[in-house]
Each structure stands twice: as structure tokens, then as C-alpha cells.
Amino acid sequence: MAFSCRHLRIKHRLLPPLKTAALTISTQVRHCCKVTRARQTPNVTWTQAKYQQRQHIRFYSDLIVKHQENKEDTKLIHFKEDVLLNESPTTLDLDAAPGLNALEEISDEEAVSLKPFSPIPPVSASLRNYVDHSETLTKLVELGVNLWKLEQRPNVGSMLLRLDFHTDVAPRLLFLKGIGVDDSRLGYIITRNPFFLTEELENLQARVNYLKSKRFMAETVASMVSRAPYLLNFSVKRLDNRLGFYQQQLALSASNTRTIVARLPRLLCGSMEPVKENLKVCEIELGFKANEIQHIVLAVPKILTTNKRKLTQIFNFLHNTMKVPHHLMAKFPQVFNAKFLRIRERHLFLQYLGRAHYDPDQANYVSLERLVSSPDDIFCTEVALATPEDFYLFQKTL
């Protein structure tokens, strides 16, 4: 026992300095560690997978809270140090400090209390094992990045571990700040698009300059990047092709093209298949004219990416059941954003009361706007001329 303690004490004195150890850990994390996706074995149930995901979310949440508490404690410590220095200023003689000898023996109590460096696993299914050893992961957590979402994507964990915060991450965060992106959106952008951290700064600046050359305001560009994080991953040529497609396909002016893209920026970086399919559905299946489609898209750009089944379901109910003509739907296209169940329940209630009149030439005309946009209490009292209790009782009969 005495020989083991003596051997441990000598080994402790031969440990590398803190700075060298930190550099070694950083190098290991950046160059040697890889994170692989957890392969779900057949004996892992859905409940177990859900439990593991919740554990990861709780770990990262506790880490953010711990960081905030450490910041408060650090401020308090600095404040106390300033007070002590102001009250009794003293000078420190660094030469008088006792030197450490690598061969100096330590007591048994000190030997038992020694804690070895925690090993860094070469392979792991979760990034939580590397957060304490990687400055990049620690800073990303402080920014609000959801690492538990990123670690589920293939090769993203390994990519993040290879990044250096000061040379790879910080310049791109400063770039986002420079174009006007708010601090609160940085975590969301990296969570949705971690590959932004690998883009060249020259390419990012070129894409921003292109958008500004197309007369997008600086505030608009910042808002578009905040809501569509993959926007700046697209080359200038692809962005130009997307803008040209919408302008030619819908016969829009340059100003109207900028309007729909600014309102729904994912039109520039999302898949084109739903857009092309919905345009064909509106023209061929639903029977809208070209000018009606143009008006609908300008009022509700989201209709270009709406689920085809929902779009046709709402149209069939409006046109075939409620007998609403095309020009009235084009006049108030926000009806396609409403929930089908909401439209159906309110129409059947008005039909039950004998007030389902959607023709402007008829008495007691009910507009589509008042039908779908009004809250329940206003709909009942002003449109249906009934009480909310009557409407709730009628819903139970459906």
C-alpha cells in the first residue's frame, strides 16, 4: 500500500502542465474523435429510444443553466475581489511562492483525493461526452444550438468536433451579425443548417451582395437568412435561376417577385417539386385562370408549398359543397390557409341555421373572410347570430 501511494505521488508530480494537457485534449478531440450515429438495434424499443432522446435534451438544458449560473458566480467573485483590493491593496511576491518538485512526496490523503483525467471516448453515439472537452461544442450550447438534434444527423457530429471555434465558427457568426441577423437567431440558424459553418466567407459575402444587387433591402436579407437558414448555402447562379423561375412562371414584375420571396424565403432554397406540382394543380385540377393564380400567390405565397391533399380537399368542399365560385376564392385566398375542420363545422352550423349564403348578391351574405378568420365568439354573435354555447352543442352532434 505504501509503495502504491508513493508511486502515485511521484506519477502525480510528473503530470504535464495544465496548458499542455488542455492542448492535448483539444488536439485529440479535433483530430481523433468521431461521432457515429447510434444504430438502432432490433431489441431497442421505441420507448427506450424516446427515453434516450429525453435524457440528451435534459443534459443540454442543464448545461445551459449551469453556464448561466457560472457567469453570475464569476461576476460575484470579480466584484468581491475588486472590493478587497480597494480596501487593502497588497503586493504579491511571486518569487516567494514555493516551487513544485516532481519528486516531492505527497501525503496519503492527497494521493487518494487525486482524480485522473476523464478519458475521451474515441467513438460515441452522443455529443454530450465531448462537450466538456471541446470549446466549440461548449460555445455552441451557450448560443442555444440544440446539439441533441444535430447528433441525430449523419456526419454532423464529427464535423463539429473538427471545427475550431476561433478560426471556423467565430468568423461566420460575426458575418451573420454584420448582415443584421439578431443574436437570438444564431442558435436557430446553426441548429437548422450546421453546414453554414463550413462555407467560405467569400462565397457567403458574394451571395449577400447578389441579393442586394437585386434591390433587396439589408433588413430584408437579414430576415430572409434568419427564417431560411439554407439560403446562403446556394450559389449565386442557383439563386438567380430560382428568382427567374418565379418571375417567368407567374408573369410577375421584379417588385412582386421580391415581395413573395421576402415573405416566404424558403422558396429560394426549398425543393421545386411541390411548387411545380401545386401550380399545375391550381391550373388543371382546380381550374383557376392565370391571373387568378397570380393574385392568389401574391396574397398567400405559402400556397406554393401547401400539401396537395389539403389544397384539393378545401377547394372541393368550397366549390362543390358550399357552391363558392372561383372568383370569390381568388378574392380571399387566405381560406386555403384555414383548417378544413374549421371551415366544415362553421358551414354546417350556418346551414343548420339557414344562414349559409356566400353569394354577395343574396341577403345576409357571409364572406369567406368572416367565415374562417373570426374568433368563435365573434363568429357566433355577429355571423351566425347565435350563442357560443349553441355552437359548442352543435359541434358535439357532428
Buried (B, 14 or more C-beta within 10 A) or exposed (E): EEEEBBEBBBEBEEEEEEEEEEEEBBEBBBEEBEBEEBEEEEEEEEEEEEEBEEEBBEBBEEBEEEEEEEEEEEEEEEEEEEEEEEEEEEEEEEEEEEEEEEEEBBEBEEBEEEEEEEEBEEEBBBBBBBBEBBBBBBBBBBBBBBBBBBBBEEEBBEBBBBBEBEEBBEEBBEBBEEBBBEEEBBBBBBBBBBEBBEBEEEEBBEBBEBBBEBEBEEEBBBBBBBBBBBBBBBEBEEBEEBBEBBBEBBEBEEEBBBBBBBBBBBBBBBEEEBBEEBBEBBBEEBEBEEEBBBBBBBBBBBBBBBEEEEBBBBBEBBBEBBEBEBEBBBBBBBBBBBEEEEBBBBBBBBEBBEBBBBEEEEEEEBBBEBBBBBEBEEBBEEBBEBEBEBBEEBBEEE
